[in-house]
Amino acid sequence: MTEFFVNKGALQGLPPDVCQLLAEKPLELLCASAGHLLLADTRATAPVLLAGVLEEGAIPDLLSYFNMFRKSGILHIILTGGSKALYFQQGEVVFATSTFAAEDIGSVLFSLGKIEQRALEQLREQVTETTTLGKLLVEQASVSPKDLWSAARSEVENIVYNLFSAARGAFYFEAKAVEQEDIVRLSMSTQNMIMEGLRRLDEKALFMRKIISLDYYPRPTGKEVGDLTEIETRLLNLACFGQLEARDLFRKSGLREFDGIRTLYSLLERDLLRMHESCGTEIEGILGQILTIYNNLYREIHASIKPVNPRFIEEIAQELRVLPQPYSFVLRDVEFRADGTLDDHMLVDNLDGLELPDKSKLLVDSLAEVAYLKSMAIRQQLSVEQARPLISRVQESTAQARALAGREE
């Protein structure tokens, strides 16, 4: 947190961007104490009428206040890592924006399974002041206008509902007329939104006690299935191998996160699914051991490089597409999971028809090639001190896997 000081009658320590924002404006001292200072440009066309610290549980009260007094304007909320803005018209929330990437329309479409991550990243690179992501999604990603409109409504709702769990931040309210152009107006009243937000907050806390984490893997228990809804059946079928994390299950099912959490909780309550920290594997014998060795290695590499390069998986996946035979044969249609591991079952399916010795040798050669590509990235993107233990792990894992396949060198 930036600290400011009053020294010899001057306020020192203000960042340059703040100084530029306030330069030459007639600031008036509205109030002050030993614990705060409030200055404002009272001649501004959109004056700040309210500002303060946002504490846990304050969002419902703020929304109720603006709704009760039928305020029109923009409520800016500053949180760790980004900011949001809620647009009020006569006390009703009609629109919302967010700087958090996970809440933009592209991320909503990805979470609903309407676009792949790599395609989304490519489109984001093309966004300019005159070319919006929404326009690119329709023109280049084959997203229908109907899906785009639905995602836009989900985007606005997510921005608002996610605020209910905000623990700490700051806010200020600008009184101004809200322009109607380019606004996806919410159909729900502010009071209903408050009740829905509080309900979701309470229910999610209850649901997550059983789900534990969306990074965990739901796995079927084998219990006999009773009467299920269409959505429950779809999610249960997708979880049949225990190879997908909870949030990936939601995406494959086309479910919004909260709806997915509620459906998953229902299946857990009936003991049709159970949560596991790691993905389940039904692959036994040498092939299963080889896959475990390499996927543990890939997971460790991914955890080390992702903070430095968030697009690491996409870059390695692109290189896999141009590998020569026989690697391309083994790795065809195989995708990386979110933790950097490869789909075990798809790999084994690609080896179908070969004798076991050939399967194990070809599998090791192919996975060693993937490890080699990742080790090249390690050397390029990490410091020598960070890279050295990972390179040793690559060498150890490859030697261990080759020994299992009968090719100890």
N, C-alpha and C positions, 0 to 999 in steps of 0.2 A: 504494500500500500504506500502511495506517495505521501510524504509528510510535508506540511507547510508551516512556516513560522512567521510571526509578526515581530519584526526587528526594526527599531528606530522609526516606528510609524509606518513601515512598509510591509506588505505581505510577500514573503520570499518563498521560493520553492515551487511556484506554479509551473507546470510543463509548458513548453513553447506553444503547443497546439491550443491549450486553454488560453494563454495570453493572446494569441492571435484571434481566438473566438470572441474575446471580450474587449479587444483593443478599441479605444476611443468611444466606447459606449458609456452613456451616463448612468453609472451604477448607483443605486440608492440602498443605504443600509436599512433593511426591514426590521431585523431583530438580531440580538447577539446575547451570549452568556459566556460563562467560563468554559462551556462545553460545545458551543456551536457558533457559526457566523453565517448569516443569510444576506447576500447581496443580490439585487435584481435590477434589470433594465425595465423600469416601469412604463417606458414609452414604446415597448415592443408591440408589434401588431398582434402577436400571439403571446400575451403575458403568462408567466408561470404563476399559477394561482395556488399551487400546493406542491410541496417537496418534502422529502424525509427519508428516513431509514426504513427499509423493508425487512421486517422480522418474520419468523415462521408463523403462519396462520393469519397474516395481515391481508392477504389477497381478497378473501371474501368480504372483509370490512371495507376495503377500498372500492370494490365493485358495487357494494350496497350503497355506499356514500354517493358515488357518481350517478347511480340509478335513481336514488331517492330524490336528489336535487336536480335531476334531468339535465345533467351537464353535457355539453358538446365540446369535443376537443380530443387531444391525444395524450394518453398516459404512457410515458416512457419509463421502462423498468430496466435498470442496469444490474446485471448479475455477473458472477465470476465467469469469464470466458465469452461474454457476449451481451446482447441487449434485446429487448422486445418492445413493441409499441401496440397498444390497444386503442382503437378508434371508437369514440363514443358519439352517438347522435341522439340528443334528447334523452340521455341516460341509458341508451341501449348500446351494447357492444356490437358494432356492425362489421368490423374488420380487425385484422391483427397481422403484424409482421415480426420477423425474427432474424437475427444475424447468425443463429446457430445452424450449421450445415445440416445437422440431423433433422431439422424441422422444415427444410425448404421443400418445394413441390417435387423436386427430383428424388429426394430421399423418401418421400411419401410413396411415390410411384414404385420405387425399388422395394420398399417394405411390403407393397401389395403384389409384388411379382410381375409388374407391368414393364420393367426395364432391367437390364443387367448392369452390374456395377461398372464394368469397364466402359460400356457404351455411355453411361451417365457421366463418367469422368471426362470422356472425350467431348461431350456436349458442353460441359461446364467450361472447358477451355475456350470455347467459341463464343461465350457470352460477352456482349459489349453493352455500351450504354443504350444502343438502339436495337439490339437483338437480345430478347429475353430468353431465359431457359425454357419457358412455356412454349414459345414459338418454335424453338429448335426441337423440342420434344414431339410436337405435332408434325413438323416438316421432315425430320430426319429419323426419328425413333419409332415411327408408326404408332404413336399413342393417339387414340381417337379423341376428338374434342369432348366426347361424353366422359371418358376416363380422366381427361385433364380437368374438367369441371368438378368431377367428384373428388379428385385428389386435392384440388384447390380448397374445397370446403373442408376436407379432412385436415389439410395443412393449417387452416385458420383455427379449427377446433383444437387440434393438438397443441398449438402455441398457447392457447388460453388454458386448457386443462393441465398442461405440464407446469403452469405457474403455481398451481395449488400446492405443489411439493417444494417450492422455493424456500430455502431456509433463511437466506440473508442477502440483502442487496440494497439498492437505493431507487428512488422514483421521483419523477416530477410531472406535473400536469400542465399542458399548454391549452389555454382556452382559445379555440378557433373553430370555424366552420369546417366540416369534413366534406371534401370533394367526393362526388358520387362515382366519378369515372374510375375504372379499373379496380372496383371494390367487389369482392365476393361477399355479399351481404348474408349474415347469419340469420337463419329463420328462428332460432331459439331466443327467447327473451333473456335479459341479463339475470333476472331472478331465477329462472329455470337453469341457466348456466351455472349459477352459484350452487344450487342444490345438486346438479349433476356432477360438478367438479368435486364437491365434498363427498358425494357418494362414491365416486371413483377412487378418491384418495383413501377412504376407509376400506373399500373392498379390495383395492390393490394390496394394501398392507396385509389383509387377511390372506389373500391368494398367495402372496409371495412367501408367506411362512411355510407353505407346503411346496411351492415351486422351487424355492431357494434362490435360484439364479437363472436368468434367460440364457446364460452360457452353458447350462447343464443340458444333458441329453435325455429326453423322455424315451423310455423303453417299455414295450408291452410286457405285462406280467403273464400273459397266457390265460388269464381268467376268461371265462365264457362271457361273451358280449350280450348285453340285454338290449333294450330299446334305446337306440341312439338317434340323435338328430342327424341331418345330412352333413352339417359342419363337423360334428363330433366324429362321424364315420370317416370323413375325409382326413381329418387330422390324425386319427388313430391309424389309418392305412399308411399315411406318410411316415409315421413313427415306427413302422413294423420292424426295421432293422436296427433301430437305435443309433443311426448314423448322423442324425441332424440335430443341431442345437435347437432350443425352443424357439428362438427368434427366426431361425431358418425354416422351421416348421410353419410358423405363421406366414412367412413370405410365400412359401410353396402353396399354402392353403388359400392365399389371397385375403388373409384376415388382418384387420388393423390390430395394433399391439394389444390394446386393452381387451378387445373381443377375443383375441387369441389367448390371453392370460386367463380370462374367465372360462373359456372352453377347456383349456388344459387343466385348470383347477377341478372342473367337473369330472374329467376323466381320472384324475388322481384320487379324488374323493371316493370314486367307485372302484379304486384299485385296479383299473384297466391299464394304467401307466404308472411307472415310478421314475423318479429323477436320478440320474447318475452323473457323477462329475466328469467322467470320460466316456467317449463313444463306445458302445458295445460292439464286439466283433464275434461273429460266429465262425470265423476262419481259423481252423485248427492246423496243427502240424507245422512243418517248416515254413510254408508260405505265410501263415499267421505270425510266426516269430519274426520273419524278415520284415513284414509290413509294420509290426510293432516297433522294431529297431529304427526303421527309417522315419516313421511318422513321429516318434518321440524326438528324433533329431530335427525334423522339419519344424515341429512345434517350438523347440528351443530357439532355432535360428530366427523364426518369425517373431517371437517375443523380443528378441534382441534388436532386430532391424526395423520393425514397424514404427517405433518412436522416431527413428531417423528418416525413414522413407515410408509413408503410409500406403504408397502404391506398389510396394515391393511384390505382393502376390500377383498383381496384374502384369507387372513387367516380366516376371518369371514365366507366367502362363503364356505370354506372347512368344517367348523363346521356345517353349515346349512345342508350339504349333509348327515350327520349322525344323524340328529334329529329324534326322534321317532314319531309315529303317536300321535295325529292328525296333528302335526305341519308340518311334511314332506308332508302331503296331500295338505295343503294350500300353502306351499312354493315350491312345485315341479316345476322345470324348471324356477323358478324366478331368475333373475340375478340382481346384483347391478348395478346401473348407476355409471358414473364417479364421481358424487358428493356424493356417499354413500347412495342414496335413492333406493327404490325398485320399480319395474315395477308395477304400479297401476292396469293396465288392466289385466295383467297376474294373479295377485292375485285374482281379482274379477272373472275372468274366471274359476279359480280353485274351486271357491265356487258355481259354477253354479249347480242348482238342489236342493239347500237347501232353507228352508224358511228364510225370512229376519232376524228374531231374532237369528236363529242358525248361519246365515252368520256373523252377527256382533259380536256375542260372540266368534266364532271360529277365526275370523279375529283378534280380540283384543288379544286373548290368544297367537296366533302365532306371532304377531308383538311384543308383550310383551316379548316373548322368545328371539326374535332377539335383542331387547333392553337390555335384561339381559346379553346376550353374549357380547354385545358391552360395557356394564357397567363393566364387568369383565376385559376387555381389558383396559378400562379407569383407573381402579385401579392399573393395572400392569405396564402401560406404561407412566402414567402421575404422576406428583408430587401431594401431598395431596391438595395443594392449587389450582392446576389446575383441579383436579378431582372433588372436592367438588361441585362446581356449576353444573357440567354436571350430576353428580349422582342425584342431586336435580331435574334437568330437566327431567331425566328418570322417577323419581317417580311421578312428577307432570303430565307428559304426560300420563303415564299409568293410573293414577287415573282419569284423564279427559276422556280418551278413554273408560274406564270401565263404567263410568257414562253414556256415550252416548249409550253404549251397554246394559244398564239396569242392570249392575252388580256393582254398586257403593259399595265400601267396606271401 
